[in-house]
């Protein structure tokens, strides 16, 4: 059985997900958490840029 690198649990299948430009293999639960964290970070960055009047591109 494969082992998730994030939570160290044995899982049936691993999901490949790009994190910080690198592909990592993790279980579905960890992948969902990482996706949520990335979405929250992106939204908060957008709000901060809006407050500061940033009009450029990343």
N, C-alpha and C positions, 0 to 999 in steps of 0.2 A: 504494500500500500504506500502511496506517496505521502510525504509529510509537508505540511504547509510551513513555509519559512517564517511567516509572521507570527502565528500562534503555536507552532510546534505540535499541532494535532495531526493524527493520521486521518486522511480524507479519501473519498472515492476518486475524485478527479480534481485536478488543479486548473486554474484559470490564469492565462497570461495577461498581464496588465502593465502598461507603460507608466512608470512612476519616475518623475524627474529625468525623463529621457532614456531610462533603462527599463527593459522588459523584466518583470518579476513574476514568478509563478506563486500563486497563493490560492487558498480555498475561496469559495464563493462568498462566504460571510466576510472575510477580510477584504476581498475585492470591493464589496459593497461599501464597507466602511471607508476605504481609501477613496473611492469615487465621491462619496458624500463629503469627505474632508476637502477634496480638491474643489468641488463645486462651491462649498462655503467660502473657501479662501478666495476663489475667483470673484464671487459676489461681493465679499467685503472689500476687496481691492477696488472693484468698480465703484462702490459707494464712497470710499475714501478719495478716489480720483475725482468723482463728481463734486465732493465737498471742496476740494482744492481747486476746481476749475480746470482740470487737465483736459486739453482738447486734442492731444496727439495720439499716436498709435503706439502700441507696445512693440 
